Amino acid sequence: MRNIPCFKCPNCGDEIFSPEQVKLIREKIEQFAPQIKVIRKISKAGKRPAIYLPERIVETVGLSSGDEVTIYLEGKKRIVIEPL
């Protein structure tokens, strides 16, 4: 990546990034990464509707079984799931 300032070792030339710079790099990479999009059918867990999340999405967000999420509607056709 270009135009991201870094600290350069005067002896060996290795580049070192601060935590703020690493965050900026990750944000830039995410802009180019394809969005994960899958199609799922609503199934039943007991007598309630359920949607199983793909492992790739769960891992990307950093969730694991037992973690809590917030689920809400955004408009009339968008369901949003956000980790707490």
C-alpha positions, 0 to 999 in steps of 0.5 A: 500500500502506498501513502501510509506513513511508517517508522523505518529502521535506520539499520535494516530498513524494516517498516513498523506501523503504529496501531493507528496505522494498522487500523487505517491499513485494515480499513483500506483492505476492507474496501477492496475485499468482496462482501460476504453474501450468502443465501439461506432458507429459514428453518425451524429450531423447535417451533421457532424460525431460525437462520444458521450463520455460515462459519466464514461470517462468524469467524470474520466478525470474531463471534463464537457460540454463546456470544450476544448479538443485537438484531433489529430492522432497518427499514421494512426489508433489511434485518441487521445483526450486530455483535455486542 
